[in-house]
Amino acid sequence: QGQLVESGGGLVQPGGSLRLSCAASGFIFSSYAISWYRQAPGKPLQLVAASTSGGSTNYADSVKGRFTISRDNAKNTVYLQMNSLKPEDTAVYYCKGAAGRYTYWGQGTQVTVSS
C-alpha cells in the first residue's frame, strides 16, 4: 500500500522561506506524477505545483517565481521550496502521487505565515 508523508511545515514570518518534503513508500515513486496542493480555511483545495514522472513542472500563477518543486527519485522524495512567503500562503499543504488509476495522498502539513 502506497504512503506519502509530508514534513517541514511551521510558522514563518512574511518574506521568509520553508522547504516542505514528501517522502513516498510502497509504490514505484519514479513512475508517479507528484503534486503539492494546499487548502486554506474556508477555501477549496488548490493545486500549487506539480512534477510529472519525466520531471516537467508547472505552478499556480500565485506561486510562480517563489516556489520550486523538485524530486529526488533515489530518495523517493519530492520537495517544495517556498521563498518570499506571504500571509496568503497560509494553508495545510498536501502532496499527492498519481499514476493511472492509483492515487495517494499525504496527511498534510500546516504552513502559517504571520508576523
Contacts in CASP RR format, 6 or more apart in sequence:
PFRMAT RR
TARGET T0000
AUTHOR 0000-0000-0000
METHOD contacts of the structure
MODEL  1
QGQLVESGGGLVQPGGSLRLSCAASGFIFSSYAISWYRQAPGKPLQLVAA
STSGGSTNYADSVKGRFTISRDNAKNTVYLQMNSLKPEDTAVYYCKGAAG
RYTYWGQGTQVTVSS
1 26 0 8 1.000
2 24 0 8 1.000
2 25 0 8 1.000
2 26 0 8 1.000
2 27 0 8 1.000
2 104 0 8 1.000
3 24 0 8 1.000
3 25 0 8 1.000
3 26 0 8 1.000
3 104 0 8 1.000
3 106 0 8 1.000
4 22 0 8 1.000
4 23 0 8 1.000
4 24 0 8 1.000
4 95 0 8 1.000
4 96 0 8 1.000
4 97 0 8 1.000
4 104 0 8 1.000
4 105 0 8 1.000
4 106 0 8 1.000
5 22 0 8 1.000
5 23 0 8 1.000
5 25 0 8 1.000
5 106 0 8 1.000
5 107 0 8 1.000
6 20 0 8 1.000
6 21 0 8 1.000
6 22 0 8 1.000
6 93 0 8 1.000
6 94 0 8 1.000
6 95 0 8 1.000
6 106 0 8 1.000
6 107 0 8 1.000
6 108 0 8 1.000
6 109 0 8 1.000
7 20 0 8 1.000
7 21 0 8 1.000
7 22 0 8 1.000
7 23 0 8 1.000
7 109 0 8 1.000
8 18 0 8 1.000
8 19 0 8 1.000
8 20 0 8 1.000
8 21 0 8 1.000
8 109 0 8 1.000
9 18 0 8 1.000
9 20 0 8 1.000
9 93 0 8 1.000
9 109 0 8 1.000
9 110 0 8 1.000
9 111 0 8 1.000
10 18 0 8 1.000
10 109 0 8 1.000
10 110 0 8 1.000
10 111 0 8 1.000
10 112 0 8 1.000
11 112 0 8 1.000
11 114 0 8 1.000
12 18 0 8 1.000
12 85 0 8 1.000
12 111 0 8 1.000
12 112 0 8 1.000
12 113 0 8 1.000
13 113 0 8 1.000
13 114 0 8 1.000
13 115 0 8 1.000
14 85 0 8 1.000
14 86 0 8 1.000
14 87 0 8 1.000
14 113 0 8 1.000
14 114 0 8 1.000
14 115 0 8 1.000
15 83 0 8 1.000
15 84 0 8 1.000
15 85 0 8 1.000
15 86 0 8 1.000
15 113 0 8 1.000
16 83 0 8 1.000
16 84 0 8 1.000
16 85 0 8 1.000
16 113 0 8 1.000
17 81 0 8 1.000
17 82 0 8 1.000
17 83 0 8 1.000
17 84 0 8 1.000
17 85 0 8 1.000
18 82 0 8 1.000
18 85 0 8 1.000
18 111 0 8 1.000
19 79 0 8 1.000
19 80 0 8 1.000
19 81 0 8 1.000
19 82 0 8 1.000
20 36 0 8 1.000
20 79 0 8 1.000
20 80 0 8 1.000
20 82 0 8 1.000
20 93 0 8 1.000
20 95 0 8 1.000
20 109 0 8 1.000
20 111 0 8 1.000
21 77 0 8 1.000
21 78 0 8 1.000
21 79 0 8 1.000
22 34 0 8 1.000
22 36 0 8 1.000
22 77 0 8 1.000
22 78 0 8 1.000
22 79 0 8 1.000
22 80 0 8 1.000
22 95 0 8 1.000
22 106 0 8 1.000
23 75 0 8 1.000
23 76 0 8 1.000
23 77 0 8 1.000
24 32 0 8 1.000
24 34 0 8 1.000
24 76 0 8 1.000
24 77 0 8 1.000
24 78 0 8 1.000
24 97 0 8 1.000
24 104 0 8 1.000
25 76 0 8 1.000
27 99 0 8 1.000
27 102 0 8 1.000
27 104 0 8 1.000
28 99 0 8 1.000
29 73 0 8 1.000
29 76 0 8 1.000
30 53 0 8 1.000
30 73 0 8 1.000
31 53 0 8 1.000
31 99 0 8 1.000
32 53 0 8 1.000
32 97 0 8 1.000
32 98 0 8 1.000
32 99 0 8 1.000
32 102 0 8 1.000
33 50 0 8 1.000
33 51 0 8 1.000
33 52 0 8 1.000
33 53 0 8 1.000
33 97 0 8 1.000
33 98 0 8 1.000
33 99 0 8 1.000
34 50 0 8 1.000
34 51 0 8 1.000
34 69 0 8 1.000
34 71 0 8 1.000
34 78 0 8 1.000
34 95 0 8 1.000
34 96 0 8 1.000
34 97 0 8 1.000
35 47 0 8 1.000
35 48 0 8 1.000
35 49 0 8 1.000
35 50 0 8 1.000
35 51 0 8 1.000
35 95 0 8 1.000
35 96 0 8 1.000
35 97 0 8 1.000
35 98 0 8 1.000
36 47 0 8 1.000
36 48 0 8 1.000
36 49 0 8 1.000
36 50 0 8 1.000
36 69 0 8 1.000
36 78 0 8 1.000
36 80 0 8 1.000
36 93 0 8 1.000
36 94 0 8 1.000
36 95 0 8 1.000
36 96 0 8 1.000
37 45 0 8 1.000
37 46 0 8 1.000
37 47 0 8 1.000
37 48 0 8 1.000
37 93 0 8 1.000
37 94 0 8 1.000
37 95 0 8 1.000
37 96 0 8 1.000
38 45 0 8 1.000
38 46 0 8 1.000
38 48 0 8 1.000
38 89 0 8 1.000
38 91 0 8 1.000
38 92 0 8 1.000
38 93 0 8 1.000
38 94 0 8 1.000
38 111 0 8 1.000
39 45 0 8 1.000
39 46 0 8 1.000
39 91 0 8 1.000
39 92 0 8 1.000
39 94 0 8 1.000
40 46 0 8 1.000
40 88 0 8 1.000
40 90 0 8 1.000
40 91 0 8 1.000
40 92 0 8 1.000
43 91 0 8 1.000
45 94 0 8 1.000
46 60 0 8 1.000
46 91 0 8 1.000
47 60 0 8 1.000
48 59 0 8 1.000
48 60 0 8 1.000
48 63 0 8 1.000
48 67 0 8 1.000
48 80 0 8 1.000
48 93 0 8 1.000
49 57 0 8 1.000
49 58 0 8 1.000
49 59 0 8 1.000
49 60 0 8 1.000
49 63 0 8 1.000
49 67 0 8 1.000
49 68 0 8 1.000
49 69 0 8 1.000
49 80 0 8 1.000
50 57 0 8 1.000
50 58 0 8 1.000
50 59 0 8 1.000
50 69 0 8 1.000
51 57 0 8 1.000
51 69 0 8 1.000
51 70 0 8 1.000
51 71 0 8 1.000
51 78 0 8 1.000
53 99 0 8 1.000
55 71 0 8 1.000
57 69 0 8 1.000
59 65 0 8 1.000
59 67 0 8 1.000
59 69 0 8 1.000
62 88 0 8 1.000
63 82 0 8 1.000
63 89 0 8 1.000
66 82 0 8 1.000
66 83 0 8 1.000
66 84 0 8 1.000
66 85 0 8 1.000
67 80 0 8 1.000
67 81 0 8 1.000
67 82 0 8 1.000
67 83 0 8 1.000
68 80 0 8 1.000
68 81 0 8 1.000
68 83 0 8 1.000
69 78 0 8 1.000
69 79 0 8 1.000
69 80 0 8 1.000
69 81 0 8 1.000
70 78 0 8 1.000
70 79 0 8 1.000
70 81 0 8 1.000
71 77 0 8 1.000
71 78 0 8 1.000
71 79 0 8 1.000
72 78 0 8 1.000
72 79 0 8 1.000
78 95 0 8 1.000
80 93 0 8 1.000
80 95 0 8 1.000
82 89 0 8 1.000
82 111 0 8 1.000
85 111 0 8 1.000
85 113 0 8 1.000
86 113 0 8 1.000
87 113 0 8 1.000
87 114 0 8 1.000
88 113 0 8 1.000
89 111 0 8 1.000
89 113 0 8 1.000
90 111 0 8 1.000
90 112 0 8 1.000
90 113 0 8 1.000
90 114 0 8 1.000
91 110 0 8 1.000
91 111 0 8 1.000
92 108 0 8 1.000
92 109 0 8 1.000
92 110 0 8 1.000
92 111 0 8 1.000
93 108 0 8 1.000
93 109 0 8 1.000
93 110 0 8 1.000
93 111 0 8 1.000
94 105 0 8 1.000
94 106 0 8 1.000
94 107 0 8 1.000
94 108 0 8 1.000
95 105 0 8 1.000
95 106 0 8 1.000
95 108 0 8 1.000
96 103 0 8 1.000
96 104 0 8 1.000
96 105 0 8 1.000
96 106 0 8 1.000
97 103 0 8 1.000
97 104 0 8 1.000
97 105 0 8 1.000
98 104 0 8 1.000
END
